[in-house]
Each structure stands twice: as structure tokens, then as C-alpha cells.
């Protein structure tokens, strides 16, 4: 009897567990590098809530290390790329975007940016084919009965796997070039008259000239640029699913879009019920620093410190540029902690220490930190906003120019061009941001906005994943626009019908008028003849 009661209680517990979306099974299709760092925050929180999280991990990966993720399960599958090849590919990707692609206008991006994205598309397509064609892996995934799949939209294939496994799909996304995925698969409405197109480098209230530039950017990304090689992806998805479809159409089936941004960084624009902005979900209170680092910071006295980091993907800074930066840093009274992996610059001052890695969040949360020199990555931007630290932006690639442009427009940063920046430019920017209270006041205002939310970004992200698991989707939140063709969406059929009605009415009226006119003319002639 006791054994039966125990079994019944266990069954009841399991039943309640699934009804409340506890103990759910989450499958993850990740993207490497900083994208993985963002999504891992969500996954760790899901594990804390007793969900089982399985990450699809290619054998060639840089940051997807099971040793650093003890709570996660990894399903590793073989790929034709080696770790070394992958690392070189992305290093070349970053270097090309940073130093070779022109920045004058969006049209100047082509063909270099398109060539770059084509190579990335080829890599993603090979990876996707190797995953889906792995029958042993796909059978195992089918048998695992996952409740939901979480994917990064900038690395396609997650939507195909979700379709094959017949499970709901959610996206985590920072941006796609020109907002193309968000618009054509997510259904977001982003009017170019007041919403700066991502990768345009524009921010804030645009002048007429800037709106012209923004419109050109929108037209370029909408009609010329391809984030992925659409023809190849469409053919592959159609063959795999056994029906005519496209990559964009398959992506549009996502139940929720978790955009890694918020209104402290973004400018207000229309959104949708199945889109939530969860920027800064990785931000957290600072931890104590290592003693050597803390002692160095305390030695700064009333001047405080400056944190300098251009991220983990910048590796080929020239010796001349490194010396110019070191010289400028040596001129300020603040102590400087510089993340730098290379030959020690000859002009490095006694106030500056270089490190291969920095506890960035903990440093930005330190009361003595006065300014942050950053490349403008979303993670660093949000940590600076979270802790209220003004910025000097040196954007390199991707959306970093846009992030910094937004911070400049909001009065929280100044920007420099890595290609043309002189040592005096950097020194002037440092002195401006540190000494002018304008920047500190504005970033503190943004920090207040960031903290003043009814629910923390990370909690919202987890809530929506659990919501989709509880309800086996969120179809009621998806706009019905996804069911319309492009001409129906723009009401071209309705407009055509109404115009036809107007024309038909006008023609009918004209014929009636002519008939009446001719009738009276004939009658008048007849009367005259009589």
C-alpha cells in the first residue's frame, strides 16, 4: 500500500510539473562567440528552474564548451570544419568588416559586405546539412520529445529542426542586417522616416539628409542585400520538408522573438505581442575583484579608473595604433585597466596595466570607474548602462556603429573612428567624457530607465519560454499578417478593387450623362424641325 501511494504521489508531481512548465525539455540551436554568451545566461536560468536543457553542439566550436556549462546537456555531432578553421574564418570575418568595408553609405557596403555574408551563409548551410542529414542524431532528437526549441535567428537551421521535430520555436536575436529578418519573418513594422536602419550608423532624430540616407539603406537591404543565399536555402528547406517553402517562411513560424535590446538603447518604434525586448538580461551586480586589481584601483585616489576593452575578437591591431592608444592613456590622471593581447606598446604609461582578460561587469560596477572605452558590443553597452558609466565608443564591425550612434544621440558617449583615430583624438575624447558631467548625467538617466522595469529582462525571457511550453505555442500572439501574401499585406488587392469600383462608377456615370445629354439634344433637334 505505501508503495502505491508513493507511486501515485510521484505521478501527481510529474503531472503538475509539466502543467506548470516545470521540468520541461528545451532544445537549443546556438550561435558561437558572443551570441552563445548571451543565450547561455537564459539557459542557466532555465536549469535553475529545473528544466532539462540540451544544446546541439558542432564538434567544431569555440565557446560551446561543456566544461564551462555543468548544468547543460550537450549533444555533440561531427562537422567538416575544424576548430582552427572556424577560428580563422571568424577572425577574417571580423578583420574584413573592421578594416576593409567602406562606411560612407550603405551602398558602399556592397559588394564586400555581401561577399562576407555569402561566405557566412555557406558555412551555416553546410553546418545545417550535416546536422539534418545525421540520421542517428535526428532519431535521438525525435525520441527525446522536446517541448520547445530556442534558436538564434542569425544562425539559421533551428527553425528547420523545430519543423522536423514538430515542436514550437522561439528566437533570441540582437539584429539582422537591415532588420531584414525581423521585418520579413518577424512581421515588425519599422518606418524608415523615424527608425534608423541597423548598419546605417544613424541614431536619434534624423535630419532630412539623414532620412534620405536611411531610405537608401532600407532600399539596399530590402531589395539588393541577402542576409543568406536565399535560393540555396529555399531549395534545401523545400527538399528536406518535402514541400515548397522558403527560409523566410519557415522562420516566420516562430512563436516568440526575444530581442536582445531595450528602450534605453533603442528608439521607440512599433512592436508586436510576440516580440519582447530583453536587452541587458546578462547584467548583474558586481562581484569583488582580485586583490591585485582592487589594490591598483584604490591607488587611483580621487581620479578613479578607466576601463578599456575592444572585445575578444580584435587580434591584429597594428603596433602604431597600439602605441597611439597607450600614449593617450598615459596622459590622463586616471589609472587604466586595458584588455590587450599583443606586444606591450613602447608608449605604455605607469598608470596603465594591460590584461588578456578583464572582469568587465565587475569593473564597470566599481564606484571608482569613471569611463569605459568600448567597441560598442551590445553586452558591454548594456553593462555600462546598467552601472551608469559614460562611454568612449570605438566601433569595429556589426551593429557596434549603431549602438554607439544611439549612445551618442542619447548623450551618453562620444565616438571615434578606429581607422582615422589619432592619439590626440582619443585623449580629447577621454577628457571630454570624464570631465564633462553631461555624459554622466545622461547615462545615469538611461540606467534609471533600465532598472525601472516591472520584471527583469532575464525573468521575462524565461517566462516566455515557459509560456510557450505551457501552451504548446503562442499562436494567438502571432500577427495574422503571416497568413497574407505580400500584396494582401499591403492591401494592394483591396486598393485595386476599390479603384476598379471608382473607375466603373465614373464610367457608368459618364455613360449615363452622355445618354441623357444625347436624349435631350435629339429631343431639342426634333422640336426645332417641327
FENKAUR-V475626 format. One record per residue. N is the residue number from 1. RES is the residue in three letters. SS is DSSP state (H for helix, E for strand, C for the rest). PSI is psi in whole degrees, 0 to 359 (none if undefined). D_CENTER is the distance of its C-alpha to the mean C-alpha in Angstrom with 2 decimals. Layout:
{{N & RES & SS & PSI & D_CENTER} {N & RES & SS & PSI & D_CENTER}}
This chain:
{{1 & UNK & C & 310 & 55.99} {2 & UNK & H & 322 & 53.72} {3 & UNK & H & 321 & 51.78} {4 & UNK & H & 320 & 51.20} {5 & UNK & H & 319 & 49.98} {6 & UNK & H & 316 & 47.53} {7 & UNK & H & 318 & 46.17} {8 & UNK & H & 317 & 45.90} {9 & UNK & H & 321 & 44.05} {10 & UNK & H & 317 & 41.59} {11 & UNK & H & 320 & 40.99} {12 & UNK & H & 319 & 40.55} {13 & UNK & H & 317 & 38.05} {14 & UNK & H & 319 & 36.02} {15 & UNK & H & 312 & 36.21} {16 & UNK & H & 323 & 35.06} {17 & UNK & H & 313 & 32.32} {18 & UNK & H & 326 & 30.76} {19 & UNK & H & 329 & 31.46} {20 & UNK & C & 9 & 29.50} {21 & UNK & C & 16 & 26.59} {22 & UNK & C & 156 & 27.79} {23 & UNK & C & 27 & 28.26} {24 & UNK & C & 165 & 25.81} {25 & UNK & E & 117 & 24.68} {26 & UNK & E & 128 & 20.98} {27 & UNK & E & 140 & 19.99} {28 & UNK & E & 128 & 16.75} {29 & UNK & E & 100 & 15.35} {30 & UNK & C & 170 & 13.17} {31 & UNK & C & 141 & 11.57} {32 & UNK & C & 181 & 13.43} {33 & UNK & C & 221 & 13.20} {34 & UNK & H & 334 & 10.73} {35 & UNK & H & 321 & 8.54} {36 & UNK & H & 320 & 11.96} {37 & UNK & H & 324 & 12.74} {38 & UNK & H & 311 & 10.07} {39 & UNK & H & 333 & 11.16} {40 & UNK & H & 328 & 14.72} {41 & UNK & H & 317 & 15.04} {42 & UNK & H & 317 & 14.83} {43 & UNK & H & 318 & 17.18} {44 & UNK & H & 322 & 19.63} {45 & UNK & H & 323 & 19.91} {46 & UNK & H & 320 & 20.61} {47 & UNK & H & 320 & 23.27} {48 & UNK & H & 333 & 24.76} {49 & UNK & C & 19 & 25.23} {50 & UNK & C & 20 & 27.19} {51 & UNK & C & 152 & 24.84} {52 & UNK & E & 118 & 25.21} {53 & UNK & E & 123 & 21.99} {54 & UNK & E & 125 & 22.24} {55 & UNK & E & 126 & 19.74} {56 & UNK & E & 114 & 20.30} {57 & UNK & E & 116 & 20.75} {58 & UNK & E & 148 & 21.75} {59 & UNK & C & 334 & 24.79} {60 & UNK & C & 107 & 23.06} {61 & UNK & C & 154 & 20.25} {62 & UNK & C & 308 & 19.74} {63 & UNK & C & 346 & 18.14} {64 & UNK & C & 76 & 18.93} {65 & UNK & C & 113 & 22.28} {66 & UNK & H & 333 & 24.27} {67 & UNK & H & 331 & 26.40} {68 & UNK & H & 7 & 23.65} {69 & UNK & C & 68 & 22.76} {70 & UNK & C & 334 & 26.19} {71 & UNK & C & 349 & 25.21} {72 & UNK & C & 150 & 23.16} {73 & UNK & E & 140 & 24.80} {74 & UNK & E & 129 & 23.84} {75 & UNK & E & 96 & 24.97} {76 & UNK & E & 134 & 25.31} {77 & UNK & E & 150 & 26.15} {78 & UNK & C & 146 & 27.51} {79 & UNK & C & 164 & 25.73} {80 & UNK & C & 354 & 27.28} {81 & UNK & C & 145 & 25.16} {82 & UNK & C & 163 & 26.39} {83 & UNK & H & 320 & 24.43} {84 & UNK & H & 318 & 25.90} {85 & UNK & H & 320 & 24.91} {86 & UNK & H & 316 & 21.28} {87 & UNK & H & 317 & 21.25} {88 & UNK & H & 322 & 22.99} {89 & UNK & H & 310 & 20.72} {90 & UNK & H & 330 & 17.53} {91 & UNK & H & 317 & 19.72} {92 & UNK & H & 323 & 20.94} {93 & UNK & H & 311 & 17.50} {94 & UNK & H & 316 & 16.56} {95 & UNK & H & 317 & 20.10} {96 & UNK & H & 314 & 20.23} {97 & UNK & H & 324 & 17.13} {98 & UNK & H & 316 & 18.37} {99 & UNK & H & 347 & 22.03} {100 & UNK & C & 325 & 22.79} {101 & UNK & C & 125 & 20.53} {102 & UNK & C & 155 & 22.09} {103 & UNK & C & 14 & 20.33} {104 & UNK & C & 303 & 22.96} {105 & UNK & C & 169 & 21.51} {106 & UNK & H & 325 & 18.95} {107 & UNK & H & 333 & 21.97} {108 & UNK & H & 347 & 22.70} {109 & UNK & H & 327 & 19.56} {110 & UNK & C & 140 & 21.50} {111 & UNK & C & 0 & 22.78} {112 & UNK & H & 314 & 21.34} {113 & UNK & H & 320 & 17.62} {114 & UNK & H & 317 & 18.64} {115 & UNK & H & 320 & 20.76} {116 & UNK & H & 313 & 18.08} {117 & UNK & H & 330 & 15.73} {118 & UNK & H & 319 & 18.93} {119 & UNK & H & 320 & 19.68} {120 & UNK & H & 321 & 16.31} {121 & UNK & H & 318 & 16.98} {122 & UNK & H & 315 & 20.47} {123 & UNK & H & 313 & 19.42} {124 & UNK & H & 322 & 17.17} {125 & UNK & H & 318 & 20.05} {126 & UNK & H & 315 & 22.66} {127 & UNK & H & 317 & 20.85} {128 & UNK & H & 316 & 20.53} {129 & UNK & H & 320 & 24.19} {130 & UNK & H & 330 & 25.39} {131 & UNK & H & 307 & 23.84} {132 & UNK & H & 327 & 25.11} {133 & UNK & C & 353 & 28.47} {134 & UNK & C & 92 & 29.09} {135 & UNK & H & 322 & 31.51} {136 & UNK & H & 317 & 32.26} {137 & UNK & H & 312 & 28.65} {138 & UNK & H & 324 & 28.05} {139 & UNK & H & 318 & 31.38} {140 & UNK & H & 320 & 30.54} {141 & UNK & H & 321 & 27.25} {142 & UNK & H & 317 & 29.28} {143 & UNK & H & 340 & 31.88} {144 & UNK & H & 343 & 29.50} {145 & UNK & C & 62 & 28.81} {146 & UNK & C & 153 & 25.23} {147 & UNK & C & 334 & 24.24} {148 & UNK & E & 155 & 20.54} {149 & UNK & E & 130 & 17.87} {150 & UNK & E & 127 & 14.38} {151 & UNK & E & 161 & 12.03} {152 & UNK & E & 122 & 8.61} {153 & UNK & C & 341 & 8.46} {154 & UNK & C & 353 & 7.88} {155 & UNK & C & 86 & 11.18} {156 & UNK & C & 158 & 13.60} {157 & UNK & C & 329 & 16.77} {158 & UNK & H & 320 & 15.91} {159 & UNK & H & 326 & 16.76} {160 & UNK & H & 317 & 20.00} {161 & UNK & H & 318 & 21.00} {162 & UNK & H & 321 & 20.52} {163 & UNK & H & 319 & 22.70} {164 & UNK & H & 326 & 25.26} {165 & UNK & H & 353 & 25.49} {166 & UNK & C & 49 & 25.58} {167 & UNK & C & 155 & 23.20} {168 & UNK & E & 153 & 20.50} {169 & UNK & E & 137 & 16.84} {170 & UNK & E & 148 & 13.77} {171 & UNK & E & 142 & 10.10} {172 & UNK & E & 130 & 7.50} {173 & UNK & E & 138 & 3.93} {174 & UNK & C & 310 & 0.88} {175 & UNK & C & 162 & 3.14} {176 & UNK & C & 152 & 6.45} {177 & UNK & H & 123 & 9.49} {178 & UNK & H & 13 & 11.32} {179 & UNK & H & 27 & 9.31} {180 & UNK & H & 316 & 11.73} {181 & UNK & H & 316 & 10.46} {182 & UNK & H & 322 & 9.72} {183 & UNK & H & 310 & 13.18} {184 & UNK & H & 341 & 15.28} {185 & UNK & C & 327 & 14.27} {186 & UNK & C & 337 & 12.87} {187 & UNK & C & 10 & 15.55} {188 & UNK & C & 143 & 13.90} {189 & UNK & C & 117 & 16.34} {190 & UNK & C & 85 & 15.19} {191 & UNK & C & 127 & 18.55} {192 & UNK & C & 349 & 18.62} {193 & UNK & C & 332 & 21.57} {194 & UNK & C & 0 & 19.65} {195 & UNK & C & 111 & 15.85} {196 & UNK & C & 130 & 14.86} {197 & UNK & C & 134 & 13.14} {198 & UNK & C & 139 & 10.06} {199 & UNK & C & 6 & 11.87} {200 & UNK & C & 340 & 15.03} {201 & UNK & C & 13 & 15.27} {202 & UNK & C & 157 & 16.71} {203 & UNK & C & 146 & 16.63} {204 & UNK & C & 197 & 18.98} {205 & UNK & C & 115 & 22.07} {206 & UNK & C & 140 & 22.44} {207 & UNK & C & 173 & 25.92} {208 & UNK & H & 316 & 27.45} {209 & UNK & H & 320 & 26.81} {210 & UNK & H & 325 & 23.12} {211 & UNK & H & 326 & 22.90} {212 & UNK & H & 314 & 24.64} {213 & UNK & H & 319 & 22.16} {214 & UNK & H & 320 & 19.24} {215 & UNK & H & 319 & 21.17} {216 & UNK & H & 318 & 21.77} {217 & UNK & H & 315 & 18.09} {218 & UNK & H & 315 & 17.45} {219 & UNK & H & 321 & 20.51} {220 & UNK & H & 309 & 19.58} {221 & UNK & H & 327 & 16.21} {222 & UNK & H & 322 & 17.79} {223 & UNK & H & 341 & 21.07} {224 & UNK & C & 319 & 21.10} {225 & UNK & C & 141 & 17.84} {226 & UNK & C & 118 & 16.88} {227 & UNK & C & 319 & 13.52} {228 & UNK & C & 159 & 15.83} {229 & UNK & C & 94 & 19.63} {230 & UNK & H & 318 & 20.07} {231 & UNK & H & 316 & 23.81} {232 & UNK & H & 317 & 23.72} {233 & UNK & H & 318 & 21.05} {234 & UNK & H & 317 & 22.86} {235 & UNK & H & 317 & 26.15} {236 & UNK & H & 316 & 25.05} {237 & UNK & H & 321 & 23.61} {238 & UNK & H & 316 & 26.78} {239 & UNK & H & 320 & 29.07} {240 & UNK & H & 320 & 27.49} {241 & UNK & H & 349 & 27.51} {242 & UNK & C & 26 & 30.85} {243 & UNK & C & 158 & 29.96} {244 & UNK & C & 120 & 28.64} {245 & UNK & C & 180 & 24.91} {246 & UNK & C & 164 & 21.76} {247 & UNK & H & 314 & 18.33} {248 & UNK & H & 319 & 16.90} {249 & UNK & H & 319 & 19.54} {250 & UNK & H & 321 & 18.91} {251 & UNK & H & 330 & 15.18} {252 & UNK & C & 349 & 16.35} {253 & UNK & C & 359 & 18.32} {254 & UNK & C & 136 & 15.54} {255 & UNK & C & 320 & 17.06} {256 & UNK & E & 148 & 14.11} {257 & UNK & E & 116 & 10.42} {258 & UNK & E & 98 & 9.05} {259 & UNK & E & 126 & 6.17} {260 & UNK & C & 62 & 5.62} {261 & UNK & C & 174 & 7.39} {262 & UNK & C & 177 & 11.06} {263 & UNK & C & 358 & 13.98} {264 & UNK & C & 332 & 15.05} {265 & UNK & C & 316 & 12.31} {266 & UNK & C & 164 & 11.76} {267 & UNK & C & 145 & 14.91} {268 & UNK & C & 136 & 16.33} {269 & UNK & C & 166 & 15.96} {270 & UNK & C & 147 & 16.96} {271 & UNK & C & 187 & 15.16} {272 & UNK & C & 160 & 16.46} {273 & UNK & C & 332 & 18.08} {274 & UNK & C & 21 & 15.86} {275 & UNK & E & 125 & 12.61} {276 & UNK & E & 138 & 12.24} {277 & UNK & E & 113 & 10.27} {278 & UNK & C & 35 & 10.53} {279 & UNK & C & 139 & 9.34} {280 & UNK & C & 16 & 11.87} {281 & UNK & C & 342 & 12.83} {282 & UNK & C & 350 & 13.90} {283 & UNK & C & 145 & 16.21} {284 & UNK & C & 165 & 19.89} {285 & UNK & C & 150 & 23.38} {286 & UNK & C & 149 & 24.60} {287 & UNK & C & 160 & 26.96} {288 & UNK & C & 143 & 30.18} {289 & UNK & C & 160 & 30.00} {290 & UNK & C & 147 & 32.28} {291 & UNK & H & 316 & 35.74} {292 & UNK & H & 319 & 35.85} {293 & UNK & H & 319 & 32.59} {294 & UNK & H & 320 & 33.73} {295 & UNK & H & 319 & 37.12} {296 & UNK & H & 318 & 35.64} {297 & UNK & H & 316 & 33.60} {298 & UNK & H & 334 & 36.69} {299 & UNK & C & 353 & 38.73} {300 & UNK & C & 345 & 36.77} {301 & UNK & H & 220 & 38.86} {302 & UNK & H & 346 & 38.01} {303 & UNK & H & 330 & 35.85} {304 & UNK & C & 195 & 33.00} {305 & UNK & E & 161 & 30.37} {306 & UNK & E & 134 & 27.43} {307 & UNK & E & 129 & 24.52} {308 & UNK & E & 118 & 23.36} {309 & UNK & E & 127 & 20.51} {310 & UNK & C & 25 & 18.61} {311 & UNK & C & 182 & 16.78} {312 & UNK & C & 351 & 17.97} {313 & UNK & C & 3 & 17.40} {314 & UNK & C & 115 & 19.83} {315 & UNK & C & 346 & 23.20} {316 & UNK & C & 37 & 25.37} {317 & UNK & C & 133 & 25.91} {318 & UNK & C & 156 & 29.38} {319 & UNK & H & 324 & 32.28} {320 & UNK & H & 316 & 32.95} {321 & UNK & H & 320 & 29.51} {322 & UNK & H & 320 & 29.72} {323 & UNK & H & 323 & 33.20} {324 & UNK & H & 318 & 32.18} {325 & UNK & H & 313 & 29.51} {326 & UNK & H & 321 & 32.04} {327 & UNK & H & 314 & 34.70} {328 & UNK & H & 318 & 32.67} {329 & UNK & H & 328 & 31.77} {330 & UNK & H & 342 & 35.46} {331 & UNK & C & 345 & 36.53} {332 & UNK & C & 153 & 34.95} {333 & UNK & C & 346 & 36.80} {334 & UNK & C & 154 & 33.81} {335 & UNK & E & 149 & 33.30} {336 & UNK & E & 133 & 30.18} {337 & UNK & E & 114 & 28.18} {338 & UNK & E & 120 & 26.51} {339 & UNK & E & 111 & 24.28} {340 & UNK & C & 129 & 25.86} {341 & UNK & C & 93 & 26.82} {342 & UNK & C & 190 & 29.56} {343 & UNK & C & 132 & 33.09} {344 & UNK & C & 123 & 34.07} {345 & UNK & C & 143 & 34.38} {346 & UNK & C & 335 & 38.01} {347 & UNK & C & 11 & 37.23} {348 & UNK & C & 126 & 35.59} {349 & UNK & C & 165 & 37.18} {350 & UNK & C & 344 & 38.66} {351 & UNK & C & 358 & 36.12} {352 & UNK & E & 134 & 33.19} {353 & UNK & E & 136 & 32.34} {354 & UNK & E & 145 & 29.97} {355 & UNK & E & 146 & 28.16} {356 & UNK & C & 339 & 26.29} {357 & UNK & C & 145 & 24.09} {358 & UNK & C & 141 & 23.67} {359 & UNK & C & 78 & 23.03} {360 & UNK & H & 311 & 20.56} {361 & UNK & H & 318 & 20.00} {362 & UNK & H & 325 & 23.76} {363 & UNK & H & 318 & 24.66} {364 & UNK & H & 335 & 22.54} {365 & UNK & C & 0 & 24.19} {366 & UNK & C & 136 & 27.61} {367 & UNK & C & 342 & 29.90} {368 & UNK & C & 357 & 31.00} {369 & UNK & E & 126 & 27.66} {370 & UNK & E & 329 & 27.92} {371 & UNK & E & 160 & 24.99} {372 & UNK & E & 118 & 21.92} {373 & UNK & E & 118 & 21.52} {374 & UNK & E & 156 & 17.94} {375 & UNK & C & 352 & 15.93} {376 & UNK & C & 18 & 13.16} {377 & UNK & C & 148 & 10.56} {378 & UNK & H & 323 & 8.45} {379 & UNK & H & 310 & 10.79} {380 & UNK & H & 320 & 13.83} {381 & UNK & H & 314 & 13.17} {382 & UNK & H & 327 & 12.97} {383 & UNK & H & 322 & 15.99} {384 & UNK & H & 317 & 17.83} {385 & UNK & H & 314 & 17.27} {386 & UNK & H & 317 & 18.29} {387 & UNK & H & 357 & 21.44} {388 & UNK & C & 49 & 22.15} {389 & UNK & C & 121 & 22.33} {390 & UNK & C & 157 & 22.38} {391 & UNK & E & 151 & 20.64} {392 & UNK & E & 114 & 21.65} {393 & UNK & E & 130 & 18.69} {394 & UNK & C & 76 & 19.19} {395 & UNK & C & 147 & 15.99} {396 & UNK & C & 307 & 16.10} {397 & UNK & C & 177 & 13.44} {398 & UNK & C & 217 & 9.99} {399 & UNK & C & 7 & 8.47} {400 & UNK & H & 323 & 10.99} {401 & UNK & H & 321 & 13.57} {402 & UNK & H & 319 & 11.79} {403 & UNK & H & 313 & 11.10} {404 & UNK & H & 321 & 14.76} {405 & UNK & H & 322 & 16.00} {406 & UNK & H & 320 & 14.89} {407 & UNK & H & 324 & 16.63} {408 & UNK & H & 316 & 19.59} {409 & UNK & H & 330 & 19.88} {410 & UNK & C & 3 & 19.97} {411 & UNK & C & 23 & 22.60} {412 & UNK & C & 1 & 21.01} {413 & UNK & E & 164 & 20.86} {414 & UNK & E & 158 & 22.50} {415 & UNK & E & 150 & 21.09} {416 & UNK & C & 154 & 22.79} {417 & UNK & C & 118 & 22.59} {418 & UNK & C & 332 & 22.83} {419 & UNK & C & 328 & 24.98} {420 & UNK & C & 356 & 27.52} {421 & UNK & C & 127 & 27.40} {422 & UNK & C & 170 & 30.92} {423 & UNK & H & 326 & 32.08} {424 & UNK & H & 327 & 33.41} {425 & UNK & H & 314 & 30.10} {426 & UNK & H & 318 & 28.43} {427 & UNK & H & 315 & 31.49} {428 & UNK & H & 320 & 31.55} {429 & UNK & H & 318 & 27.89} {430 & UNK & H & 313 & 28.58} {431 & UNK & H & 323 & 31.74} {432 & UNK & H & 312 & 30.18} {433 & UNK & H & 322 & 27.38} {434 & UNK & H & 319 & 29.74} {435 & UNK & H & 336 & 32.79} {436 & UNK & C & 114 & 31.53} {437 & UNK & H & 346 & 30.90} {438 & UNK & H & 316 & 28.89} {439 & UNK & H & 319 & 25.64} {440 & UNK & H & 318 & 26.34} {441 & UNK & H & 317 & 27.22} {442 & UNK & H & 320 & 24.06} {443 & UNK & H & 331 & 21.70} {444 & UNK & H & 326 & 23.91} {445 & UNK & H & 316 & 23.48} {446 & UNK & H & 322 & 19.67} {447 & UNK & H & 321 & 20.34} {448 & UNK & H & 317 & 22.70} {449 & UNK & H & 317 & 20.21} {450 & UNK & H & 319 & 17.70} {451 & UNK & H & 336 & 20.61} {452 & UNK & C & 71 & 22.23} {453 & UNK & C & 145 & 20.52} {454 & UNK & C & 339 & 22.69} {455 & UNK & C & 136 & 20.60} {456 & UNK & C & 146 & 18.42} {457 & UNK & H & 318 & 14.67} {458 & UNK & H & 319 & 15.40} {459 & UNK & H & 323 & 18.42} {460 & UNK & H & 319 & 16.67} {461 & UNK & H & 314 & 14.23} {462 & UNK & H & 321 & 17.42} {463 & UNK & H & 314 & 19.41} {464 & UNK & H & 325 & 17.48} {465 & UNK & H & 315 & 17.69} {466 & UNK & H & 324 & 21.37} {467 & UNK & H & 313 & 21.83} {468 & UNK & H & 323 & 20.89} {469 & UNK & H & 319 & 23.21} {470 & UNK & H & 319 & 25.96} {471 & UNK & H & 6 & 26.00} {472 & UNK & C & 40 & 25.10} {473 & UNK & C & 182 & 22.37} {474 & UNK & C & 51 & 21.50} {475 & UNK & H & 329 & 22.93} {476 & UNK & H & 344 & 24.28} {477 & UNK & H & 344 & 20.88} {478 & UNK & C & 131 & 19.75} {479 & UNK & C & 142 & 20.91} {480 & UNK & H & 353 & 24.00} {481 & UNK & H & 333 & 22.62} {482 & UNK & H & 340 & 21.43} {483 & UNK & H & 359 & 25.18} {484 & UNK & C & 152 & 26.05} {485 & UNK & C & 171 & 26.41} {486 & UNK & H & 324 & 25.00} {487 & UNK & H & 330 & 28.42} {488 & UNK & H & 321 & 28.79} {489 & UNK & H & 319 & 25.41} {490 & UNK & C & 9 & 26.65} {491 & UNK & C & 28 & 30.10} {492 & UNK & H & 326 & 31.73} {493 & UNK & H & 320 & 34.20} {494 & UNK & H & 315 & 35.16} {495 & UNK & H & 317 & 35.50} {496 & UNK & H & 318 & 37.57} {497 & UNK & H & 313 & 39.73} {498 & UNK & H & 320 & 40.35} {499 & UNK & H & 319 & 41.19} {500 & UNK & H & 320 & 43.53} {501 & UNK & H & 317 & 45.16} {502 & UNK & H & 314 & 45.63} {503 & UNK & H & 316 & 47.07} {504 & UNK & H & 318 & 49.30} {505 & UNK & H & 317 & 50.51} {506 & UNK & H & 317 & 51.21} {507 & UNK & H & 316 & 53.08} {508 & UNK & H & 317 & 55.04} {509 & UNK & H & 317 & 55.90} {510 & UNK & H & 319 & 57.01} {511 & UNK & H & 320 & 59.18} {512 & UNK & H & 316 & 60.72} {513 & UNK & H & 314 & 61.45} {514 & UNK & H & 321 & 63.03} {515 & UNK & H & 313 & 65.05} {516 & UNK & H & 318 & 66.36} {517 & UNK & H & 313 & 67.02} {518 & UNK & H & 323 & 68.96} {519 & UNK & H & 313 & 70.86} {520 & UNK & H & 326 & 72.10} {521 & UNK & H & 313 & 72.88} {522 & UNK & H & 319 & 74.99} {523 & UNK & H & 319 & 76.69} {524 & UNK & H & 319 & 77.50} {525 & UNK & H & 319 & 78.94} {526 & UNK & H & 318 & 81.02} {527 & UNK & H & 321 & 82.44} {528 & UNK & H & 319 & 83.39} {529 & UNK & H & 324 & 85.13} {530 & UNK & C & none & 87.14}}
